[in-house]
Amino acid sequence: GPSAKKAIDIDAPVKTNLKAIARSLGRDVEDLVVIVLDRPRHEKLIADIRKAGARIKLIGDGDLSAGISAAVRRTNVHAVMGIGGAPEGVLAAAAIRCLNGGMLARLVPTKPGQEERMRKMGITDLKRIYTEEDLAPGPDILFVATGVTDGSFMHGVRFFGGGYRTSSVSMSLRERLIRFADTVRLEDGSDVVVEF
């Protein structure tokens, strides 16, 4: 979020970053919750977070939602660390800009051929650190999402006899506006009673 926006150094040890985040939020490291994708590549990261004393929430997917949650108060998510997908990173950066949060990222090839593909796209500095503004530049950022699975930021799709309910959010950087929509959709011909 905004409080920890300038506290992170992507090249610093995990413990150093967690201390900086805790200090900027007025918390102890032991009070922090860090989301990490549950992947074998994150074993050392998970061990480092645990050794530093922070709590970990492992997720199987949903790194976009996790990134947004870290920029919002009262989600009980204070940071997201690890290697995720580049498209999700760009989408998260757009939302994070609308939320006045901060983000640092670096492209990390994890599969054969990815480094060559990046070079063909004109990316020559593989050590470059990207901010949320680098990944989602400009003043006209719009972000719109509907929850598919439950997260700390939004509910997923909830089915009931005769319909379903969705939670959506839209954000505009230029307008400094965030809207939430809770929508109930009823199936045709259904004789359903709607609950709120």
PALUM-106119 format. One record per residue (C-alpha): residue number from 1; x, y, z. Coordinates in Angstrom, 3 decimals, always signed. Layout:
BEGIN
SITE   nr      east     north        up
SITE  NUM         X         Y         Z
...
end
This chain:
BEGIN
SITE   nr      east     north        up
SITE    1    +0.000    +0.000    +0.000
SITE    2    +0.944    +3.675    +0.036
SITE    3    +2.672    +3.460    +3.433
SITE    4    +5.229    +0.881    +2.290
SITE    5    +5.469    +2.144    -1.298
SITE    6    +9.075    +3.344    -1.097
SITE    7   +10.281    +0.877    +1.562
SITE    8   +11.183    -2.037    -0.721
SITE    9   +14.509    -2.863    -2.374
SITE   10   +13.972    -5.804    -4.724
SITE   11   +17.650    -6.790    -4.422
SITE   12   +17.737    -6.669    -0.607
SITE   13   +17.355    -9.806    +1.517
SITE   14   +13.793   -10.836    +2.398
SITE   15   +14.367   -10.070    +6.093
SITE   16   +15.503    -6.509    +5.276
SITE   17   +12.415    -5.873    +3.151
SITE   18   +10.065    -7.312    +5.761
SITE   19   +11.610    -5.087    +8.438
SITE   20   +11.196    -2.056    +6.143
SITE   21    +7.562    -2.933    +5.399
SITE   22    +6.825    -3.474    +9.093
SITE   23    +8.463    -0.167   +10.034
SITE   24    +6.503    +1.748    +7.380
SITE   25    +3.228    +0.183    +8.570
SITE   26    +3.982    +0.686   +12.266
SITE   27    +3.934    -3.074   +12.899
SITE   28    +6.271    -5.848   +13.966
SITE   29    +7.542    -8.272   +11.330
SITE   30    +5.640   -11.010   +13.189
SITE   31    +2.389    -9.152   +12.414
SITE   32    +2.934    -9.185    +8.634
SITE   33    +1.161   -11.583    +6.278
SITE   34    +2.989   -12.288    +3.020
SITE   35    +1.284   -14.066    +0.126
SITE   36    +3.398   -16.441    -1.951
SITE   37    +2.368   -18.698    -4.833
SITE   38    +2.731   -22.310    -3.685
SITE   39    +5.379   -23.415    -6.179
SITE   40    +8.612   -25.434    -5.807
SITE   41   +10.581   -22.408    -7.075
SITE   42    +9.578   -20.520    -3.914
SITE   43   +10.966   -22.974    -1.332
SITE   44   +13.896   -20.717    -0.349
SITE   45   +11.687   -17.609    -0.330
SITE   46    +9.189   -19.328    +1.977
SITE   47   +12.003   -20.427    +4.301
SITE   48   +13.415   -16.866    +4.370
SITE   49   +10.006   -15.355    +5.193
SITE   50    +9.467   -17.875    +7.995
SITE   51   +12.981   -17.273    +9.348
SITE   52   +12.294   -13.517    +9.415
SITE   53    +9.189   -14.200   +11.523
SITE   54    +6.397   -13.078    +9.182
SITE   55    +3.343   -15.210    +8.485
SITE   56    +2.803   -16.754    +5.069
SITE   57    -0.380   -17.357    +3.128
SITE   58    +0.304   -19.833    +0.337
SITE   59    -1.991   -19.657    -2.683
SITE   60    -2.378   -22.024    -5.621
SITE   61    -3.359   -19.245    -8.015
SITE   62    -4.794   -15.756    -7.876
SITE   63    -1.595   -13.726    -7.751
SITE   64    -3.448   -10.813    -9.393
SITE   65    -5.979   -10.657    -6.565
SITE   66    -3.180   -11.084    -4.030
SITE   67    -1.252    -8.152    -5.498
SITE   68    -4.305    -5.929    -5.266
SITE   69    -5.012    -7.055    -1.699
SITE   70    -1.571    -5.919    -0.560
SITE   71    -2.458    -2.356    -1.621
SITE   72    -5.732    -2.299    +0.341
SITE   73    -6.053    -1.846    +4.095
SITE   74    -7.875    -4.378    +6.259
SITE   75    -7.327    -7.280    +3.853
SITE   76    -4.700    -8.689    +6.252
SITE   77    -2.231    -8.912    +3.357
SITE   78    +0.879    -6.783    +3.704
SITE   79    +3.077    -8.001    +0.843
SITE   80    +3.229   -10.393    -2.085
SITE   81    +6.585   -11.938    -2.937
SITE   82    +7.850   -14.376    -5.527
SITE   83    +7.698   -15.127    -9.217
SITE   84    +4.316   -14.868   -10.919
SITE   85    +3.095   -14.355   -14.459
SITE   86    +4.073   -11.242   -16.433
SITE   87    +0.498   -10.585   -17.694
SITE   88    -0.799   -10.769   -14.125
SITE   89    +1.970    -8.378   -13.082
SITE   90    +0.887    -5.789   -15.647
SITE   91    -2.766    -6.081   -14.601
SITE   92    -1.806    -5.843   -10.922
SITE   93    +0.302    -2.751   -11.683
SITE   94    -2.719    -1.025   -13.264
SITE   95    -4.866    -1.722   -10.195
SITE   96    -2.058    -0.797    -7.802
SITE   97    -1.654    +2.582    -9.510
SITE   98    -5.371    +3.251    -9.025
SITE   99    -4.967    +2.305    -5.347
SITE  100    -1.884    +4.524    -4.823
SITE  101    +0.171    +1.446    -3.989
SITE  102    +3.663    +0.419    -4.982
SITE  103    +5.195    -2.502    -6.800
SITE  104    +8.622    -3.625    -7.944
SITE  105    +9.101    -6.381   -10.505
SITE  106   +11.744    -7.960   -12.668
SITE  107   +11.257   -10.310   -15.607
SITE  108   +12.479   -13.778   -14.629
SITE  109   +12.581   -16.392   -17.390
SITE  110   +11.473   -19.722   -15.911
SITE  111   +11.035   -21.820   -19.049
SITE  112   +13.293   -22.630   -22.000
SITE  113   +13.021   -20.071   -24.780
SITE  114   +11.577   -17.254   -22.647
SITE  115   +14.826   -15.289   -22.500
SITE  116   +15.199   -15.437   -26.289
SITE  117   +11.543   -14.422   -26.710
SITE  118   +12.088   -11.397   -24.444
SITE  119   +15.124   -10.324   -26.477
SITE  120   +13.079   -10.587   -29.703
SITE  121   +10.509    -8.281   -28.060
SITE  122   +13.261    -5.698   -27.503
SITE  123   +13.921    -6.425   -23.833
SITE  124   +17.694    -6.348   -23.525
SITE  125   +18.214    -5.545   -19.838
SITE  126   +17.073    -8.670   -17.999
SITE  127   +18.097    -7.178   -14.650
SITE  128   +15.916    -4.078   -15.038
SITE  129   +13.600    -3.323   -12.154
SITE  130   +10.107    -2.199   -13.160
SITE  131    +7.787    -0.079   -11.026
SITE  132    +4.008    +0.002   -11.213
SITE  133    +4.340    +3.113   -13.425
SITE  134    +6.705    +1.318   -15.816
SITE  135    +4.299    -1.598   -16.182
SITE  136    +1.118    +0.507   -16.433
SITE  137    +2.191    +3.943   -17.740
SITE  138    +0.066    +6.994   -18.407
SITE  139    -2.728    +8.894   -16.688
SITE  140    -5.677    +7.011   -18.227
SITE  141    -5.516    +3.728   -16.346
SITE  142    -8.739    +1.749   -15.986
SITE  143    -8.947    -1.560   -14.168
SITE  144   -12.051    -3.758   -14.113
SITE  145   -12.345    -7.242   -12.632
SITE  146   -14.939    -9.752   -11.498
SITE  147   -14.011   -12.311    -8.859
SITE  148   -13.974   -15.906   -10.032
SITE  149   -12.632   -17.506    -6.845
SITE  150   -12.778   -16.108    -3.313
SITE  151    -9.920   -13.844    -2.309
SITE  152    -9.193   -11.311    +0.406
SITE  153   -10.248    -8.492    -1.921
SITE  154   -13.388    -9.867    -3.624
SITE  155   -15.782   -12.789    -3.438
SITE  156   -15.766   -15.381    -6.180
SITE  157   -18.844   -16.470    -8.108
SITE  158   -21.532   -17.738    -5.710
SITE  159   -24.095   -20.107    -7.177
SITE  160   -27.583   -20.679    -5.814
SITE  161   -30.608   -22.548    -7.143
SITE  162   -31.752   -20.548   -10.158
SITE  163   -28.846   -18.152   -10.545
SITE  164   -25.534   -16.801    -9.361
SITE  165   -24.005   -13.751    -7.730
SITE  166   -20.790   -11.953    -8.721
SITE  167   -18.615    -9.271    -7.162
SITE  168   -16.850    -6.786    -9.430
SITE  169   -14.663    -3.717    -9.079
SITE  170   -13.818    -0.895   -11.474
SITE  171   -11.074    +1.663   -10.863
SITE  172   -10.031    +4.825   -12.668
SITE  173    -6.684    +6.500   -12.012
SITE  174    -7.652    +9.783   -13.685
SITE  175   -10.976   +10.079   -11.838
SITE  176    -9.513    +8.676    -8.571
SITE  177   -12.646    +6.540    -8.380
SITE  178   -13.235    +2.965    -7.242
SITE  179   -16.636    +1.293    -7.685
SITE  180   -17.798    -2.054    -6.359
SITE  181   -20.713    -3.929    -7.930
SITE  182   -22.517    -6.877    -6.392
SITE  183   -24.662    -8.465    -9.097
SITE  184   -27.321   -11.185    -8.938
SITE  185   -28.185   -12.947   -12.187
SITE  186   -31.341   -15.058   -12.399
SITE  187   -31.801   -17.855   -14.907
SITE  188   -34.711   -17.520   -17.338
SITE  189   -37.902   -19.240   -16.281
SITE  190   -36.627   -19.788   -12.797
SITE  191   -38.983   -19.479    -9.852
SITE  192   -36.205   -18.541    -7.445
SITE  193   -36.300   -16.468    -4.286
SITE  194   -33.403   -14.002    -4.167
SITE  195   -31.393   -13.628    -0.960
SITE  196   -29.100   -10.703    -0.134
end
